[in-house]
Amino acid sequence: LDDNLSRLAPHLDRYRKNGILNLINGKDDAGSSSFEVHSPIDESLIASVARGDASDIDRAAKAAKAAFPAWAALPGKDRKALLHKIADAIETRADEIALCECWDTGQAMRFMSKAALRGAANFRFYADQAPNARDGKSLPSPDHMNITGRKPIGPVGVITPWNTPFMLSTWKIAPALAAGCTVVHKPAEFSPLTARLLSEICRDAGLPDGVLNLVNGMGEDAGRALTEHPDIKAIAFVGESKTGSMIMKQGADTLKRVHFELGGKNPVIVFDDADLDRALDAAVFMIYSLNGERCTSSSRLLIQENIRAEFEEKLTARVNNIRMGHPLDPDTEVGPLIHQVHHDKVCSYFDIARQDGATIAAGGTAPDGAGHYVTPTLFTNATPNMRIAQEEIFGPVLTSIPFNDEAEALHIANDVAYGLAGYVWTNDLTRALRVSDALDAGMIWVNSENVRHLPAPFGGTKASGIGRDGGDWSFEFYMEQKNIAIAT
Ligand code: NAD
């Protein structure tokens, strides 16, 4: 812990001294006013942050518009080289990124060091796609030759949340830049450190002025202004479902194209023929890593009734053993939640669970003292209609619900507003395929936790999102398809 704290100290000093500035058209920018960001670990002041408003967004959008023609015209191989350079710099500064992310968000270092490198991998993957991103095909008809290809849509807005903000920002910004779009990024107001770092890295790597602009600020002013700006052609948004709905309304007048990665209430379904030790490991990992502040977390355990008692007993023991602590302590598995309001929201489900008749088998408390800590919590004896089984809690809180057979498991799994991910544990291949096919979710993992393959599509159905990232799917969002028909 001391070693990590001492490596972090010079970076924090820099932010305290300079503040966290916006970056508009390649220039540091103090914004119209400022706000303070505090660490979830002890509420200490991290820094003063530039607070962008509609006028700052307007300047950033105009810079992105002005930079667009030259960036879009740059040969793909040159965009590829630059994006690889950015990935190199992310790798070089991965330790700094991870330390800052832990301090800013309360996420444990053991996960954030990997998340920083995943940010580099996102840039590398899309760097390699850049040269062929616009490739088209010819579609001959009897009297025409159709030539179809893609062009970048224009300047785009990227709005990101506070959970794993660095990784998520790169996941949006890298494909946008690879496609030839310019970007205005509005990061979450609760976690501005690594967005600033990313913009510095891109500038220092030689990304031309105006290609990536950073405007910090509140959702209701800077965020809103970005979604309403006429020069911004599309909004890639990651956050809560109700914010997605607001953004859709805000963007209606300018006919904004939107891509939404929203909330989840993802089931992990464990059948009695599964490898139960592996299933237990995966169930624990997928809700208690990243503080449970993870869109793809398996927040509902659907457990077959005949193995329920034994599985829940082992699960309770595991949950009670999870190490909660300072996020920069290498042993820590669960750190403090992002901010007080979110902490209180997560804790409110303890009473909701009790009132609705569920059992708190582990956790269910918030330790006294500094920091937004919540003990890893397990609810058992839950029924599918309880609020703890329906609502996204977004903390280290798992709700266990029993089922008797496959049909009941599927009914419970699908009977929620969300449809992001699902996890199925069984050794019956036919059942695995049948259940995966019937689950209402964009992504299913069978006998696995969430392991990302970047060429594969990522995204959700129902209230969990619109559109897909990953592979070529990202380019479909950031680019326009164009067809030219030549009479033959
Ligand atoms: P949030 O919706 O409160 O905020 C996300 C971003 O939207 C922030 O930058 C915020 O300032 C901005 N915003 C808020 N109101 C806005 C408005 N009216 N117009 C424009 N922008 C606005 O979400 P959060 O609490 O920061 O993040 C947690 C949520 O994100 C959870 O629901 C989680 O499931 C979801 N999430 C989903 C995925 C996914 O891939 N599906 C990934 C990560 C997080």
Residues whose N, C-alpha, C, O or C-beta is under 5 A from the ligand:
A	BS01	NAD	I159 T160 P161 W162 K186 P187 A188 E189 G217 M218 G219 E220 G223 R224 V238 G239 E240 S241 T243 M246 E261 L262 G263 G264 C295 S464
